[in-house]
């Protein structure tokens, strides 16, 4: 049975390293494109929502309706104390 030489072992390790590096590079590029696409989508939705709110406010003002007051925000609830049990 032929034994692996150190050169063959090093070459195999190098090939494994480069295959992994290439796979990681393409994967991170895809993820980056997905993040950018998601950010653009969210920015577009935010812009549309703000335009709609501005249009609704304008129509409400022109119709003579009083402006709705902003809902009051509740104070955040306190977290319950932690009970430590002793056995």
C-alpha positions as MATLAB code, in Angstrom:
seq = 'XXXXXXXXXXXXXXXXXXXXXXXXXXXXXXXXXXXXXXXXXXXXXXXXXXXXXXXXXXXXXXXXXXXXXXXXXXXXXXXXXXXXXXX';
ca = [
       0.000    0.000    0.000;
       1.625    3.308   -1.038;
       1.990    5.900    1.656;
       1.087    9.533    1.167;
       4.047   11.803    0.848;
       4.193   15.095    2.724;
       3.935   16.943   -0.596;
       0.688   15.177   -1.488;
      -0.740   15.888    1.960;
       0.160   19.572    1.683;
      -1.318   19.776   -1.810;
      -4.564   18.179   -0.619;
      -4.788   20.603    2.315;
      -4.161   23.541   -0.002;
      -6.864   22.393   -2.418;
      -9.313   22.014    0.470;
      -8.449   25.493    1.727;
      -8.932   27.117   -1.680;
     -12.213   25.281   -2.324;
     -13.572   26.471    1.018;
     -12.341   30.014    0.417;
     -14.021   30.140   -3.001;
     -17.282   28.763   -1.584;
     -17.253   31.260    1.307;
     -16.514   34.140   -1.051;
     -19.433   33.366   -3.350;
     -21.728   32.772   -0.390;
     -20.830   36.062    1.281;
     -21.330   37.900   -2.024;
     -24.795   36.403   -2.353;
     -25.672   37.311    1.224;
     -24.416   40.851    0.670;
     -26.599   41.192   -2.438;
     -29.592   39.903   -0.463;
     -28.943   42.433    2.324;
     -28.711   45.291   -0.180;
     -31.908   44.156   -1.918;
     -33.688   43.936    1.443;
     -32.476   47.394    2.450;
     -33.693   48.875   -0.847;
     -37.065   47.186   -0.419;
     -37.441   48.543    3.123;
     -36.429   52.045    2.025;
     -39.002   51.955   -0.771;
     -41.739   50.753    1.599;
     -40.812   53.460    4.123;
     -40.948   56.112    1.389;
     -44.368   54.912    0.250;
     -45.697   54.906    3.811;
     -44.447   58.432    4.458;
     -45.985   59.651    1.196;
     -49.308   58.071    2.132;
     -49.239   59.615    5.607;
     -48.467   63.033    4.107;
     -51.312   62.656    1.601;
     -53.729   61.552    4.344;
     -52.708   64.510    6.498;
     -53.184   66.899    3.596;
     -56.663   65.556    2.793;
     -57.644   65.690    6.469;
     -56.516   69.315    6.729;
     -58.313   70.312    3.539;
     -61.524   68.599    4.699;
     -61.440   70.617    7.919;
     -61.144   67.618   10.200;
     -59.239   68.225   13.405;
     -55.859   66.536   13.551;
     -55.802   63.312   15.522;
     -53.609   63.517   18.608;
     -50.785   61.049   18.776;
     -51.574   58.082   21.005;
     -49.969   58.265   24.417;
     -47.138   55.880   24.983;
     -47.236   53.703   28.045;
     -44.316   53.574   30.420;
     -42.379   50.331   30.062;
     -43.315   47.671   32.587;
     -40.864   46.861   35.308;
     -39.382   43.426   35.130;
     -40.466   41.171   37.974;
     -37.895   40.485   40.633;
     -36.082   37.203   40.267;
     -36.846   34.707   43.009;
     -33.939   32.501   43.907;
     -34.943   29.174   45.324;
     -32.754   27.374   47.803;
     -32.951   23.682   48.272;
];
